[in-house]
Amino acid sequence: MLQNRPVIRCLLLAVALFGASFSMVSVADRLSVPALTTFRADQTLLLDVAIAGDQLIAVGDQGTVIRSGDEGLTWQQLKTPFSVMLTSIFFTDEQHGWLVGHDGLLAKTEDSGVSWRKLLDGDQINHLRLSRLQAWVSELEAQVHAEPDNEKLAEQFDTAQWQADDAAAALEEGPSVPLLDIWFADDQRGFALGGYGLLLKTDDAGESWQYWGDRLDNPDSFHLNAMTADHRGYLYIIGEAGLLFRSVDQGEHWERLDSPYDGSLFAITEYQDNLYLMGLRGHLYRSVDGLEWQAIDTGFSASLVGAVASKDRLVLLGHGGLVVQSRDGKRFSRVDSGSRRSISAGAGLPGKYVLVGEGGVRTLEADNE
């Protein structure tokens, strides 16, 4: 089972936001100029990896997409019509996959990554966001007029106005906000999320998208970093400043949960029906129900940004080449990753793990003791 919602990509958010200072032409170039072909594509910065049938597909810097059909031994760079930083990739079967990246890029493949079609970019997302938030302001304004003494409604109205103004400003600045994660429940229904509380939903395999960020109790528009589902079908979103949301109705409505940590959370995964939250400085938490959380001390302080969960092993990945593993989900031991370079994501294969991050791909033999 693959769990790969990390990332170093959260730290690269600063790069994306800095990118807003570049000219609009350079942004447009990154969204429309094909990635350069290189013989060392498997050694570049890679941020995510997914299993697509019997193949592995990884994504990363400057629009790089690489594919392996021999469990990570050799890699082929695939052509892409964009050169932005790619942050997350998700496949629902061998053929159909989606990826996201900086400048609001969202793209789809229907042939195992051989070709990619852009579905959205940051300009289109800015329009979606502004349109929905303006409608939200109008809805709340009518409610406030009907209930002038309702303080909660007045507070929501102020938040909606502020977010709509911010969306209008973003429209002027251009497509600078990054998408950080992509997740699909099936071949039709999925979500994309990212900077400044950005949340999008599709019900038609990504052909059309709705802005969904107004459904989250996130008045400060904190960044959303990762999403997953548990064995009950409940959905979870985590993010900056300890953000933790849950939906029990397949993403239609979201509840903000009490978080065990007020720092940034980078990854969430499930192992043996228990949820695990990972964040800055090695913070790790475990929960049976997603409501009550227990802190786990791994003995290491490097930030945890990703995980690989199999039937009998939970492997956590982090900065400085940190890899720790556990069978019971409570006691963790370090595995020598062979490098101090940070690891962003991984895929579990029989007898080994294929990891990606700084310096590209590395393979780690599984400890069978």
Contacts in CASP RR format, 6 or more apart in sequence:
PFRMAT RR
TARGET T0000
AUTHOR 0000-0000-0000
METHOD contacts of the structure
MODEL  1
MLQNRPVIRCLLLAVALFGASFSMVSVADRLSVPALTTFRADQTLLLDVA
IAGDQLIAVGDQGTVIRSGDEGLTWQQLKTPFSVMLTSIFFTDEQHGWLV
GHDGLLAKTEDSGVSWRKLLDGDQINHLRLSRLQAWVSELEAQVHAEPDN
EKLAEQFDTAQWQADDAAAALEEGPSVPLLDIWFADDQRGFALGGYGLLL
KTDDAGESWQYWGDRLDNPDSFHLNAMTADHRGYLYIIGEAGLLFRSVDQ
GEHWERLDSPYDGSLFAITEYQDNLYLMGLRGHLYRSVDGLEWQAIDTGF
SASLVGAVASKDRLVLLGHGGLVVQSRDGKRFSRVDSGSRRSISAGAGLP
GKYVLVGEGGVRTLEADNE
1 309 0 8 1.000
1 310 0 8 1.000
1 311 0 8 1.000
1 348 0 8 1.000
2 50 0 8 1.000
2 51 0 8 1.000
2 308 0 8 1.000
2 346 0 8 1.000
2 347 0 8 1.000
2 348 0 8 1.000
3 228 0 8 1.000
3 267 0 8 1.000
3 269 0 8 1.000
3 270 0 8 1.000
3 306 0 8 1.000
3 307 0 8 1.000
3 308 0 8 1.000
3 309 0 8 1.000
4 48 0 8 1.000
4 49 0 8 1.000
4 50 0 8 1.000
4 306 0 8 1.000
4 307 0 8 1.000
4 308 0 8 1.000
4 345 0 8 1.000
4 346 0 8 1.000
4 347 0 8 1.000
5 88 0 8 1.000
5 181 0 8 1.000
5 183 0 8 1.000
5 225 0 8 1.000
5 226 0 8 1.000
5 227 0 8 1.000
5 228 0 8 1.000
5 267 0 8 1.000
5 268 0 8 1.000
5 269 0 8 1.000
5 306 0 8 1.000
5 345 0 8 1.000
6 47 0 8 1.000
6 48 0 8 1.000
6 226 0 8 1.000
6 266 0 8 1.000
6 267 0 8 1.000
6 305 0 8 1.000
6 306 0 8 1.000
6 317 0 8 1.000
6 344 0 8 1.000
6 345 0 8 1.000
7 47 0 8 1.000
7 48 0 8 1.000
7 87 0 8 1.000
7 88 0 8 1.000
7 180 0 8 1.000
7 225 0 8 1.000
7 226 0 8 1.000
7 266 0 8 1.000
7 267 0 8 1.000
7 305 0 8 1.000
7 306 0 8 1.000
7 344 0 8 1.000
7 345 0 8 1.000
8 45 0 8 1.000
8 47 0 8 1.000
8 305 0 8 1.000
8 319 0 8 1.000
8 342 0 8 1.000
8 344 0 8 1.000
8 357 0 8 1.000
8 358 0 8 1.000
9 47 0 8 1.000
9 48 0 8 1.000
9 85 0 8 1.000
9 87 0 8 1.000
9 88 0 8 1.000
9 178 0 8 1.000
9 180 0 8 1.000
9 344 0 8 1.000
10 180 0 8 1.000
10 223 0 8 1.000
10 225 0 8 1.000
10 264 0 8 1.000
10 266 0 8 1.000
10 305 0 8 1.000
12 47 0 8 1.000
12 85 0 8 1.000
12 87 0 8 1.000
12 178 0 8 1.000
13 178 0 8 1.000
13 180 0 8 1.000
13 195 0 8 1.000
13 223 0 8 1.000
15 85 0 8 1.000
15 102 0 8 1.000
16 85 0 8 1.000
16 102 0 8 1.000
16 103 0 8 1.000
16 176 0 8 1.000
16 177 0 8 1.000
16 178 0 8 1.000
17 176 0 8 1.000
17 177 0 8 1.000
19 27 0 8 1.000
19 176 0 8 1.000
20 173 0 8 1.000
20 174 0 8 1.000
20 176 0 8 1.000
24 174 0 8 1.000
27 103 0 8 1.000
27 174 0 8 1.000
27 175 0 8 1.000
27 176 0 8 1.000
29 83 0 8 1.000
30 82 0 8 1.000
30 83 0 8 1.000
30 84 0 8 1.000
30 102 0 8 1.000
30 103 0 8 1.000
31 82 0 8 1.000
31 84 0 8 1.000
31 103 0 8 1.000
31 105 0 8 1.000
31 118 0 8 1.000
31 121 0 8 1.000
31 122 0 8 1.000
31 175 0 8 1.000
32 81 0 8 1.000
32 82 0 8 1.000
33 82 0 8 1.000
33 83 0 8 1.000
34 79 0 8 1.000
34 80 0 8 1.000
34 81 0 8 1.000
34 82 0 8 1.000
34 83 0 8 1.000
35 62 0 8 1.000
35 63 0 8 1.000
35 64 0 8 1.000
35 65 0 8 1.000
35 79 0 8 1.000
35 80 0 8 1.000
35 82 0 8 1.000
35 83 0 8 1.000
36 62 0 8 1.000
36 83 0 8 1.000
37 77 0 8 1.000
37 79 0 8 1.000
38 44 0 8 1.000
38 77 0 8 1.000
41 64 0 8 1.000
41 66 0 8 1.000
41 75 0 8 1.000
41 77 0 8 1.000
42 58 0 8 1.000
42 66 0 8 1.000
42 75 0 8 1.000
42 77 0 8 1.000
42 360 0 8 1.000
42 361 0 8 1.000
43 359 0 8 1.000
43 360 0 8 1.000
43 361 0 8 1.000
44 60 0 8 1.000
44 61 0 8 1.000
44 62 0 8 1.000
44 64 0 8 1.000
44 359 0 8 1.000
44 360 0 8 1.000
45 60 0 8 1.000
45 61 0 8 1.000
45 357 0 8 1.000
45 358 0 8 1.000
45 359 0 8 1.000
45 360 0 8 1.000
46 58 0 8 1.000
46 59 0 8 1.000
46 60 0 8 1.000
46 61 0 8 1.000
46 64 0 8 1.000
46 66 0 8 1.000
46 344 0 8 1.000
46 345 0 8 1.000
46 356 0 8 1.000
46 357 0 8 1.000
46 359 0 8 1.000
46 360 0 8 1.000
46 361 0 8 1.000
47 59 0 8 1.000
47 60 0 8 1.000
47 61 0 8 1.000
47 85 0 8 1.000
47 86 0 8 1.000
47 87 0 8 1.000
47 88 0 8 1.000
47 344 0 8 1.000
47 345 0 8 1.000
47 356 0 8 1.000
47 357 0 8 1.000
48 58 0 8 1.000
48 59 0 8 1.000
48 60 0 8 1.000
48 86 0 8 1.000
48 87 0 8 1.000
48 88 0 8 1.000
48 89 0 8 1.000
48 344 0 8 1.000
48 345 0 8 1.000
48 356 0 8 1.000
49 56 0 8 1.000
49 57 0 8 1.000
49 58 0 8 1.000
49 59 0 8 1.000
49 89 0 8 1.000
49 345 0 8 1.000
49 346 0 8 1.000
49 347 0 8 1.000
49 354 0 8 1.000
49 355 0 8 1.000
49 356 0 8 1.000
50 56 0 8 1.000
50 57 0 8 1.000
50 58 0 8 1.000
50 89 0 8 1.000
50 90 0 8 1.000
50 91 0 8 1.000
50 97 0 8 1.000
50 347 0 8 1.000
51 91 0 8 1.000
51 347 0 8 1.000
51 348 0 8 1.000
52 91 0 8 1.000
52 93 0 8 1.000
52 94 0 8 1.000
52 95 0 8 1.000
52 97 0 8 1.000
52 112 0 8 1.000
52 113 0 8 1.000
53 91 0 8 1.000
53 93 0 8 1.000
53 94 0 8 1.000
54 69 0 8 1.000
54 94 0 8 1.000
55 67 0 8 1.000
55 68 0 8 1.000
55 69 0 8 1.000
55 94 0 8 1.000
55 112 0 8 1.000
56 67 0 8 1.000
56 68 0 8 1.000
56 69 0 8 1.000
56 71 0 8 1.000
56 72 0 8 1.000
56 347 0 8 1.000
56 354 0 8 1.000
57 65 0 8 1.000
57 66 0 8 1.000
57 67 0 8 1.000
57 68 0 8 1.000
57 78 0 8 1.000
57 89 0 8 1.000
57 91 0 8 1.000
57 112 0 8 1.000
57 113 0 8 1.000
58 65 0 8 1.000
58 66 0 8 1.000
58 67 0 8 1.000
58 75 0 8 1.000
58 89 0 8 1.000
58 356 0 8 1.000
58 360 0 8 1.000
58 361 0 8 1.000
59 65 0 8 1.000
59 66 0 8 1.000
59 86 0 8 1.000
59 87 0 8 1.000
59 88 0 8 1.000
59 89 0 8 1.000
59 99 0 8 1.000
60 85 0 8 1.000
60 86 0 8 1.000
60 87 0 8 1.000
61 85 0 8 1.000
61 86 0 8 1.000
62 83 0 8 1.000
62 84 0 8 1.000
62 85 0 8 1.000
63 80 0 8 1.000
63 82 0 8 1.000
63 83 0 8 1.000
63 84 0 8 1.000
63 85 0 8 1.000
63 86 0 8 1.000
64 77 0 8 1.000
64 80 0 8 1.000
64 86 0 8 1.000
65 77 0 8 1.000
65 78 0 8 1.000
65 80 0 8 1.000
65 86 0 8 1.000
65 89 0 8 1.000
65 99 0 8 1.000
65 113 0 8 1.000
65 116 0 8 1.000
66 75 0 8 1.000
66 76 0 8 1.000
66 77 0 8 1.000
66 78 0 8 1.000
66 361 0 8 1.000
67 75 0 8 1.000
67 76 0 8 1.000
67 78 0 8 1.000
67 112 0 8 1.000
67 113 0 8 1.000
68 74 0 8 1.000
68 75 0 8 1.000
68 76 0 8 1.000
68 354 0 8 1.000
71 349 0 8 1.000
71 352 0 8 1.000
71 354 0 8 1.000
72 354 0 8 1.000
72 361 0 8 1.000
72 363 0 8 1.000
73 363 0 8 1.000
75 361 0 8 1.000
78 113 0 8 1.000
78 114 0 8 1.000
78 116 0 8 1.000
79 114 0 8 1.000
79 115 0 8 1.000
80 107 0 8 1.000
80 116 0 8 1.000
81 116 0 8 1.000
81 118 0 8 1.000
82 105 0 8 1.000
82 107 0 8 1.000
82 116 0 8 1.000
82 118 0 8 1.000
84 101 0 8 1.000
84 102 0 8 1.000
84 103 0 8 1.000
84 104 0 8 1.000
84 105 0 8 1.000
85 101 0 8 1.000
85 102 0 8 1.000
85 178 0 8 1.000
86 99 0 8 1.000
86 100 0 8 1.000
86 101 0 8 1.000
86 105 0 8 1.000
87 100 0 8 1.000
87 101 0 8 1.000
87 102 0 8 1.000
87 178 0 8 1.000
87 179 0 8 1.000
87 180 0 8 1.000
87 181 0 8 1.000
88 99 0 8 1.000
88 100 0 8 1.000
88 101 0 8 1.000
88 179 0 8 1.000
88 180 0 8 1.000
88 181 0 8 1.000
88 182 0 8 1.000
89 97 0 8 1.000
89 98 0 8 1.000
89 99 0 8 1.000
89 182 0 8 1.000
90 97 0 8 1.000
90 98 0 8 1.000
90 99 0 8 1.000
90 182 0 8 1.000
90 183 0 8 1.000
90 184 0 8 1.000
91 97 0 8 1.000
92 184 0 8 1.000
92 186 0 8 1.000
92 187 0 8 1.000
93 187 0 8 1.000
94 112 0 8 1.000
95 109 0 8 1.000
95 110 0 8 1.000
95 111 0 8 1.000
95 112 0 8 1.000
96 108 0 8 1.000
96 109 0 8 1.000
96 110 0 8 1.000
96 187 0 8 1.000
96 205 0 8 1.000
97 108 0 8 1.000
97 109 0 8 1.000
97 110 0 8 1.000
97 113 0 8 1.000
97 184 0 8 1.000
98 106 0 8 1.000
98 107 0 8 1.000
98 108 0 8 1.000
98 109 0 8 1.000
98 119 0 8 1.000
98 182 0 8 1.000
98 184 0 8 1.000
98 192 0 8 1.000
98 206 0 8 1.000
99 105 0 8 1.000
99 106 0 8 1.000
99 107 0 8 1.000
99 109 0 8 1.000
99 116 0 8 1.000
99 182 0 8 1.000
100 106 0 8 1.000
100 107 0 8 1.000
100 179 0 8 1.000
100 180 0 8 1.000
100 181 0 8 1.000
100 182 0 8 1.000
100 192 0 8 1.000
101 178 0 8 1.000
101 179 0 8 1.000
101 180 0 8 1.000
102 178 0 8 1.000
102 179 0 8 1.000
103 121 0 8 1.000
103 122 0 8 1.000
103 175 0 8 1.000
103 176 0 8 1.000
103 177 0 8 1.000
103 178 0 8 1.000
104 120 0 8 1.000
104 121 0 8 1.000
104 122 0 8 1.000
104 125 0 8 1.000
104 175 0 8 1.000
104 177 0 8 1.000
104 178 0 8 1.000
104 179 0 8 1.000
105 118 0 8 1.000
105 120 0 8 1.000
105 121 0 8 1.000
105 122 0 8 1.000
105 179 0 8 1.000
106 118 0 8 1.000
106 119 0 8 1.000
106 120 0 8 1.000
106 121 0 8 1.000
106 125 0 8 1.000
106 179 0 8 1.000
106 182 0 8 1.000
106 192 0 8 1.000
106 200 0 8 1.000
106 206 0 8 1.000
106 209 0 8 1.000
107 116 0 8 1.000
107 117 0 8 1.000
107 118 0 8 1.000
107 119 0 8 1.000
108 116 0 8 1.000
108 117 0 8 1.000
108 119 0 8 1.000
108 205 0 8 1.000
108 206 0 8 1.000
109 115 0 8 1.000
109 116 0 8 1.000
109 117 0 8 1.000
110 117 0 8 1.000
119 206 0 8 1.000
119 207 0 8 1.000
119 209 0 8 1.000
120 200 0 8 1.000
120 209 0 8 1.000
121 175 0 8 1.000
122 174 0 8 1.000
122 175 0 8 1.000
122 176 0 8 1.000
122 177 0 8 1.000
123 171 0 8 1.000
123 174 0 8 1.000
123 175 0 8 1.000
125 175 0 8 1.000
125 177 0 8 1.000
125 198 0 8 1.000
125 200 0 8 1.000
125 209 0 8 1.000
125 211 0 8 1.000
126 167 0 8 1.000
126 170 0 8 1.000
126 171 0 8 1.000
126 174 0 8 1.000
126 175 0 8 1.000
126 177 0 8 1.000
127 171 0 8 1.000
128 200 0 8 1.000
128 209 0 8 1.000
128 210 0 8 1.000
128 211 0 8 1.000
129 167 0 8 1.000
129 170 0 8 1.000
129 198 0 8 1.000
129 211 0 8 1.000
129 213 0 8 1.000
130 164 0 8 1.000
130 167 0 8 1.000
130 168 0 8 1.000
130 170 0 8 1.000
130 171 0 8 1.000
131 211 0 8 1.000
132 210 0 8 1.000
132 211 0 8 1.000
132 213 0 8 1.000
132 214 0 8 1.000
133 160 0 8 1.000
133 163 0 8 1.000
133 164 0 8 1.000
133 167 0 8 1.000
133 211 0 8 1.000
133 214 0 8 1.000
134 164 0 8 1.000
136 160 0 8 1.000
136 164 0 8 1.000
136 214 0 8 1.000
137 157 0 8 1.000
137 160 0 8 1.000
137 161 0 8 1.000
137 164 0 8 1.000
140 153 0 8 1.000
140 156 0 8 1.000
140 157 0 8 1.000
140 160 0 8 1.000
141 157 0 8 1.000
143 150 0 8 1.000
143 153 0 8 1.000
143 157 0 8 1.000
144 150 0 8 1.000
144 153 0 8 1.000
144 154 0 8 1.000
144 157 0 8 1.000
147 153 0 8 1.000
159 219 0 8 1.000
160 214 0 8 1.000
162 219 0 8 1.000
163 214 0 8 1.000
163 219 0 8 1.000
163 221 0 8 1.000
166 196 0 8 1.000
166 221 0 8 1.000
170 176 0 8 1.000
170 177 0 8 1.000
170 196 0 8 1.000
177 194 0 8 1.000
177 195 0 8 1.000
177 196 0 8 1.000
177 198 0 8 1.000
178 194 0 8 1.000
178 195 0 8 1.000
179 192 0 8 1.000
179 193 0 8 1.000
179 194 0 8 1.000
179 195 0 8 1.000
179 198 0 8 1.000
180 193 0 8 1.000
180 194 0 8 1.000
180 195 0 8 1.000
180 223 0 8 1.000
180 224 0 8 1.000
180 225 0 8 1.000
180 226 0 8 1.000
181 192 0 8 1.000
181 193 0 8 1.000
181 194 0 8 1.000
181 224 0 8 1.000
181 225 0 8 1.000
181 226 0 8 1.000
181 227 0 8 1.000
182 190 0 8 1.000
182 191 0 8 1.000
182 192 0 8 1.000
183 190 0 8 1.000
183 191 0 8 1.000
183 192 0 8 1.000
183 227 0 8 1.000
183 228 0 8 1.000
183 229 0 8 1.000
184 190 0 8 1.000
184 191 0 8 1.000
185 229 0 8 1.000
185 235 0 8 1.000
185 250 0 8 1.000
187 205 0 8 1.000
188 202 0 8 1.000
188 203 0 8 1.000
188 204 0 8 1.000
188 205 0 8 1.000
189 201 0 8 1.000
189 202 0 8 1.000
189 203 0 8 1.000
189 250 0 8 1.000
190 201 0 8 1.000
190 202 0 8 1.000
190 203 0 8 1.000
190 206 0 8 1.000
191 199 0 8 1.000
191 200 0 8 1.000
191 201 0 8 1.000
191 202 0 8 1.000
191 212 0 8 1.000
191 227 0 8 1.000
191 235 0 8 1.000
191 251 0 8 1.000
192 198 0 8 1.000
192 199 0 8 1.000
192 200 0 8 1.000
192 202 0 8 1.000
192 209 0 8 1.000
193 199 0 8 1.000
193 200 0 8 1.000
193 224 0 8 1.000
193 225 0 8 1.000
193 226 0 8 1.000
193 227 0 8 1.000
193 237 0 8 1.000
194 223 0 8 1.000
194 224 0 8 1.000
194 225 0 8 1.000
195 223 0 8 1.000
195 224 0 8 1.000
196 221 0 8 1.000
196 223 0 8 1.000
197 213 0 8 1.000
197 216 0 8 1.000
197 218 0 8 1.000
197 221 0 8 1.000
197 222 0 8 1.000
197 223 0 8 1.000
197 224 0 8 1.000
198 213 0 8 1.000
198 224 0 8 1.000
199 211 0 8 1.000
199 212 0 8 1.000
199 213 0 8 1.000
199 215 0 8 1.000
199 216 0 8 1.000
199 224 0 8 1.000
199 237 0 8 1.000
200 209 0 8 1.000
200 210 0 8 1.000
200 211 0 8 1.000
200 212 0 8 1.000
201 209 0 8 1.000
201 210 0 8 1.000
201 212 0 8 1.000
201 251 0 8 1.000
202 208 0 8 1.000
202 209 0 8 1.000
202 210 0 8 1.000
215 252 0 8 1.000
215 253 0 8 1.000
215 254 0 8 1.000
216 224 0 8 1.000
216 237 0 8 1.000
216 245 0 8 1.000
216 254 0 8 1.000
216 256 0 8 1.000
217 245 0 8 1.000
217 254 0 8 1.000
217 255 0 8 1.000
217 256 0 8 1.000
218 224 0 8 1.000
218 243 0 8 1.000
218 256 0 8 1.000
220 241 0 8 1.000
222 239 0 8 1.000
222 240 0 8 1.000
222 241 0 8 1.000
222 243 0 8 1.000
223 239 0 8 1.000
223 240 0 8 1.000
224 237 0 8 1.000
224 238 0 8 1.000
224 239 0 8 1.000
224 240 0 8 1.000
224 243 0 8 1.000
225 238 0 8 1.000
225 239 0 8 1.000
225 240 0 8 1.000
225 264 0 8 1.000
225 265 0 8 1.000
225 266 0 8 1.000
225 267 0 8 1.000
226 237 0 8 1.000
226 238 0 8 1.000
226 239 0 8 1.000
226 265 0 8 1.000
226 266 0 8 1.000
226 267 0 8 1.000
226 268 0 8 1.000
227 235 0 8 1.000
227 236 0 8 1.000
227 237 0 8 1.000
227 238 0 8 1.000
227 268 0 8 1.000
228 235 0 8 1.000
228 236 0 8 1.000
228 268 0 8 1.000
228 269 0 8 1.000
228 270 0 8 1.000
229 235 0 8 1.000
229 236 0 8 1.000
229 270 0 8 1.000
230 236 0 8 1.000
230 270 0 8 1.000
230 273 0 8 1.000
230 275 0 8 1.000
230 290 0 8 1.000
231 270 0 8 1.000
231 273 0 8 1.000
233 250 0 8 1.000
234 246 0 8 1.000
234 247 0 8 1.000
234 248 0 8 1.000
234 290 0 8 1.000
235 246 0 8 1.000
235 247 0 8 1.000
235 250 0 8 1.000
235 251 0 8 1.000
236 244 0 8 1.000
236 245 0 8 1.000
236 246 0 8 1.000
236 247 0 8 1.000
236 268 0 8 1.000
236 275 0 8 1.000
236 290 0 8 1.000
237 243 0 8 1.000
237 244 0 8 1.000
237 245 0 8 1.000
237 254 0 8 1.000
238 244 0 8 1.000
238 245 0 8 1.000
238 265 0 8 1.000
238 266 0 8 1.000
238 267 0 8 1.000
238 268 0 8 1.000
238 277 0 8 1.000
239 264 0 8 1.000
239 265 0 8 1.000
239 266 0 8 1.000
240 263 0 8 1.000
240 264 0 8 1.000
240 265 0 8 1.000
241 262 0 8 1.000
241 263 0 8 1.000
241 264 0 8 1.000
242 259 0 8 1.000
242 261 0 8 1.000
242 262 0 8 1.000
242 263 0 8 1.000
242 264 0 8 1.000
242 265 0 8 1.000
243 256 0 8 1.000
243 259 0 8 1.000
243 265 0 8 1.000
244 256 0 8 1.000
244 257 0 8 1.000
244 258 0 8 1.000
244 259 0 8 1.000
244 265 0 8 1.000
244 277 0 8 1.000
245 254 0 8 1.000
245 255 0 8 1.000
245 256 0 8 1.000
245 257 0 8 1.000
246 254 0 8 1.000
246 255 0 8 1.000
246 257 0 8 1.000
246 290 0 8 1.000
247 253 0 8 1.000
247 254 0 8 1.000
247 255 0 8 1.000
248 255 0 8 1.000
257 290 0 8 1.000
257 291 0 8 1.000
258 291 0 8 1.000
259 265 0 8 1.000
260 277 0 8 1.000
260 285 0 8 1.000
260 293 0 8 1.000
260 295 0 8 1.000
261 277 0 8 1.000
261 279 0 8 1.000
261 283 0 8 1.000
261 285 0 8 1.000
263 279 0 8 1.000
263 280 0 8 1.000
263 283 0 8 1.000
264 279 0 8 1.000
264 280 0 8 1.000
265 277 0 8 1.000
265 278 0 8 1.000
265 279 0 8 1.000
265 283 0 8 1.000
266 278 0 8 1.000
266 279 0 8 1.000
266 280 0 8 1.000
266 303 0 8 1.000
266 304 0 8 1.000
266 305 0 8 1.000
266 306 0 8 1.000
267 277 0 8 1.000
267 278 0 8 1.000
267 279 0 8 1.000
267 304 0 8 1.000
267 305 0 8 1.000
267 306 0 8 1.000
267 307 0 8 1.000
268 275 0 8 1.000
268 276 0 8 1.000
268 277 0 8 1.000
268 278 0 8 1.000
269 275 0 8 1.000
269 276 0 8 1.000
269 278 0 8 1.000
269 306 0 8 1.000
269 307 0 8 1.000
269 309 0 8 1.000
269 314 0 8 1.000
270 276 0 8 1.000
270 309 0 8 1.000
271 307 0 8 1.000
271 309 0 8 1.000
271 314 0 8 1.000
271 329 0 8 1.000
272 314 0 8 1.000
272 329 0 8 1.000
273 288 0 8 1.000
274 286 0 8 1.000
274 287 0 8 1.000
274 288 0 8 1.000
274 329 0 8 1.000
275 286 0 8 1.000
275 287 0 8 1.000
275 288 0 8 1.000
275 290 0 8 1.000
276 284 0 8 1.000
276 285 0 8 1.000
276 286 0 8 1.000
276 287 0 8 1.000
276 307 0 8 1.000
276 314 0 8 1.000
276 316 0 8 1.000
276 329 0 8 1.000
277 283 0 8 1.000
277 284 0 8 1.000
277 285 0 8 1.000
277 286 0 8 1.000
277 287 0 8 1.000
277 293 0 8 1.000
278 284 0 8 1.000
278 304 0 8 1.000
278 305 0 8 1.000
278 306 0 8 1.000
278 307 0 8 1.000
278 316 0 8 1.000
279 303 0 8 1.000
279 304 0 8 1.000
279 305 0 8 1.000
280 303 0 8 1.000
281 301 0 8 1.000
281 302 0 8 1.000
281 303 0 8 1.000
282 298 0 8 1.000
282 300 0 8 1.000
282 301 0 8 1.000
282 302 0 8 1.000
282 303 0 8 1.000
282 304 0 8 1.000
283 295 0 8 1.000
283 304 0 8 1.000
284 295 0 8 1.000
284 296 0 8 1.000
284 297 0 8 1.000
284 298 0 8 1.000
284 304 0 8 1.000
284 316 0 8 1.000
285 293 0 8 1.000
285 294 0 8 1.000
285 295 0 8 1.000
285 296 0 8 1.000
286 293 0 8 1.000
286 294 0 8 1.000
286 296 0 8 1.000
286 329 0 8 1.000
286 330 0 8 1.000
287 293 0 8 1.000
287 294 0 8 1.000
296 329 0 8 1.000
296 330 0 8 1.000
296 332 0 8 1.000
298 304 0 8 1.000
298 316 0 8 1.000
298 324 0 8 1.000
298 332 0 8 1.000
299 332 0 8 1.000
300 322 0 8 1.000
300 324 0 8 1.000
300 334 0 8 1.000
302 318 0 8 1.000
302 319 0 8 1.000
302 320 0 8 1.000
302 321 0 8 1.000
302 322 0 8 1.000
303 318 0 8 1.000
303 319 0 8 1.000
304 316 0 8 1.000
304 317 0 8 1.000
304 318 0 8 1.000
304 322 0 8 1.000
305 317 0 8 1.000
305 318 0 8 1.000
305 319 0 8 1.000
305 342 0 8 1.000
305 343 0 8 1.000
305 344 0 8 1.000
306 316 0 8 1.000
306 317 0 8 1.000
306 318 0 8 1.000
306 343 0 8 1.000
306 344 0 8 1.000
306 345 0 8 1.000
306 346 0 8 1.000
307 314 0 8 1.000
307 315 0 8 1.000
307 316 0 8 1.000
307 317 0 8 1.000
308 314 0 8 1.000
308 315 0 8 1.000
308 317 0 8 1.000
308 346 0 8 1.000
308 347 0 8 1.000
308 348 0 8 1.000
308 353 0 8 1.000
309 315 0 8 1.000
310 348 0 8 1.000
312 327 0 8 1.000
313 325 0 8 1.000
313 326 0 8 1.000
313 327 0 8 1.000
313 366 0 8 1.000
314 325 0 8 1.000
314 326 0 8 1.000
314 327 0 8 1.000
314 329 0 8 1.000
315 323 0 8 1.000
315 324 0 8 1.000
315 325 0 8 1.000
315 335 0 8 1.000
315 353 0 8 1.000
316 322 0 8 1.000
316 323 0 8 1.000
316 324 0 8 1.000
316 325 0 8 1.000
316 332 0 8 1.000
317 323 0 8 1.000
317 343 0 8 1.000
317 344 0 8 1.000
317 345 0 8 1.000
317 346 0 8 1.000
317 355 0 8 1.000
318 342 0 8 1.000
318 343 0 8 1.000
318 344 0 8 1.000
319 342 0 8 1.000
320 340 0 8 1.000
320 341 0 8 1.000
320 342 0 8 1.000
320 343 0 8 1.000
321 337 0 8 1.000
321 338 0 8 1.000
321 339 0 8 1.000
321 340 0 8 1.000
321 341 0 8 1.000
321 342 0 8 1.000
321 343 0 8 1.000
322 334 0 8 1.000
322 337 0 8 1.000
322 343 0 8 1.000
323 334 0 8 1.000
323 335 0 8 1.000
323 336 0 8 1.000
323 337 0 8 1.000
323 343 0 8 1.000
323 355 0 8 1.000
323 364 0 8 1.000
324 332 0 8 1.000
324 333 0 8 1.000
324 334 0 8 1.000
324 335 0 8 1.000
325 332 0 8 1.000
325 333 0 8 1.000
325 335 0 8 1.000
325 367 0 8 1.000
326 332 0 8 1.000
326 333 0 8 1.000
335 364 0 8 1.000
335 367 0 8 1.000
337 343 0 8 1.000
337 355 0 8 1.000
337 362 0 8 1.000
337 364 0 8 1.000
338 362 0 8 1.000
339 362 0 8 1.000
341 357 0 8 1.000
341 358 0 8 1.000
341 359 0 8 1.000
342 357 0 8 1.000
342 358 0 8 1.000
343 355 0 8 1.000
343 356 0 8 1.000
343 357 0 8 1.000
343 358 0 8 1.000
343 362 0 8 1.000
344 356 0 8 1.000
344 357 0 8 1.000
344 358 0 8 1.000
345 355 0 8 1.000
345 356 0 8 1.000
345 357 0 8 1.000
346 353 0 8 1.000
346 354 0 8 1.000
346 355 0 8 1.000
346 356 0 8 1.000
347 353 0 8 1.000
347 354 0 8 1.000
348 354 0 8 1.000
351 365 0 8 1.000
351 366 0 8 1.000
351 368 0 8 1.000
352 363 0 8 1.000
352 364 0 8 1.000
352 365 0 8 1.000
352 366 0 8 1.000
353 363 0 8 1.000
353 364 0 8 1.000
353 366 0 8 1.000
354 361 0 8 1.000
354 362 0 8 1.000
354 363 0 8 1.000
355 361 0 8 1.000
355 362 0 8 1.000
355 363 0 8 1.000
355 364 0 8 1.000
356 362 0 8 1.000
END
